[in-house]
Amino acid sequence: MEAYSRELINSLEEKGKLLRRDCIKCIGVGVAGHVGGSCSAADLVAALYFYKMKYDPKNPEWEGRDYFLLSKGHVGILQYSALAEAGFFPTEDLLHCKEPGFYLQGHPHLGTPGVEVGTGSLGQGLSLGLGIALGLQMDHKPNRVYVLVGDGEQNEGQIWEAAMAAGAKKPDNLCAIIDNNGLQAQGPIRDRLDSAPIADKWKAFGWNVIEIDGHNMEEILKALDAAEATKGKPTAIVAHTIKGKGISFAEGVTGFHNAPLSKEQYEQALSELS
Ligand SMILES: Cc1ncc(C[n+]2csc(CCOP(=O)(O)OP(=O)(O)O)c2C)c(N)n1
């Protein structure tokens, strides 16, 4: 018997596509936006917000909530899309993303409903997540903490400081998800500052490590459930993904890390994701 129903998997796959479409709408035409890293992580974020995490969109500070931290804060549009689709704020607001003075800016900041920490300066989210996880443990709370980290972001020293501290303190309510799309802002990570072998490094720091195809919904759900069932150490899910996933002209193309879309590209992207 399959662990997850086909209906559940299908509906979450649809959510992943919906989040990608929302991201494209956030970006619009002629203004640069993070197409690539949003689309690579969309299935992971869909599984978190629409399968795994506990939250109350009407009461974002509900004390029973799980925490999501977008350490790769440059894809704020992806978190906004998930929050809007989950009911934290109107989906129409996504169309005003990055307008001067509007509450949805390029990087998540405190004050936006559902955003736990400000991020955008790479490397910081895991330390923040570790602090929250340890605090929850000290208070004997069951809440879990999920931190989405980029693979290029592994170049930041602070990631390894947090990884080492978590390996030593062993908060099993902490789950890092590494979006291993192989590209950073200016090219393949292996040609810039190679972070491989990522899984072996996290294992060496004392984490429970699970490697998955980050676009296979069943594997994502299994990994998230296995992370929750793992006691005595934090879990790192190394998710192998494709930058720009779902948009043929952007898949695996460095140029769509942070790119403006022409009107034709905008329409093609929405149609391919429909
Ligand atoms: C401290 C810091 N240095 C540089 C940047 C600029 N920057 C934004 S995204 C990015 C590449 C990140 O690569 P990765 O983590 O692989 O992100 P993804 O490919 O998943 O979008 C860089 C260098 C930044 N935001 N913060």
PDBQT file of the ligand as one rigid body, heavy atoms in Angstrom, charges set to zero:
ROOT
HETATM    1  C1  LIG A 301      25.829  37.684   2.369  1.00  0.00    +0.000 C 
HETATM    2  C2  LIG A 301      25.308  37.739   0.942  1.00  0.00    +0.000 A 
HETATM    3  N1  LIG A 301      26.199  37.743  -0.075  1.00  0.00    +0.000 NA
HETATM    4  C3  LIG A 301      25.755  37.834  -1.356  1.00  0.00    +0.000 A 
HETATM    5  C4  LIG A 301      24.411  37.911  -1.613  1.00  0.00    +0.000 A 
HETATM    6  C5  LIG A 301      23.928  38.052  -3.050  1.00  0.00    +0.000 C 
HETATM    7  N2  LIG A 301      23.281  36.826  -3.520  1.00  0.00    +0.000 N 
HETATM    8  C6  LIG A 301      21.942  36.731  -3.612  1.00  0.00    +0.000 A 
HETATM    9  S1  LIG A 301      21.442  35.230  -4.155  1.00  0.00    +0.000 SA
HETATM   10  C7  LIG A 301      23.027  34.695  -4.315  1.00  0.00    +0.000 A 
HETATM   11  C8  LIG A 301      23.312  33.283  -4.796  1.00  0.00    +0.000 C 
HETATM   12  C9  LIG A 301      22.801  32.271  -3.858  1.00  0.00    +0.000 C 
HETATM   13  O1  LIG A 301      22.912  30.993  -4.399  1.00  0.00    +0.000 OA
HETATM   14  P1  LIG A 301      21.993  29.826  -3.860  1.00  0.00    +0.000 P 
HETATM   15  O2  LIG A 301      22.060  29.787  -2.386  1.00  0.00    +0.000 OA
HETATM   16  O3  LIG A 301      22.385  28.584  -4.571  1.00  0.00    +0.000 OA
HETATM   17  O4  LIG A 301      20.552  30.329  -4.256  1.00  0.00    +0.000 OA
HETATM   18  P2  LIG A 301      19.563  29.742  -5.376  1.00  0.00    +0.000 P 
HETATM   19  O5  LIG A 301      20.397  29.254  -6.522  1.00  0.00    +0.000 OA
HETATM   20  O6  LIG A 301      18.852  28.601  -4.743  1.00  0.00    +0.000 OA
HETATM   21  O7  LIG A 301      18.659  30.872  -5.727  1.00  0.00    +0.000 OA
HETATM   22  C10 LIG A 301      23.928  35.675  -3.940  1.00  0.00    +0.000 A 
HETATM   23  C11 LIG A 301      25.393  35.503  -3.940  1.00  0.00    +0.000 C 
HETATM   24  C12 LIG A 301      23.529  37.919  -0.516  1.00  0.00    +0.000 A 
HETATM   25  N3  LIG A 301      22.199  37.970  -0.676  1.00  0.00    +0.000 N 
HETATM   26  N4  LIG A 301      23.998  37.814   0.749  1.00  0.00    +0.000 NA
ENDROOT
TORSDOF 0
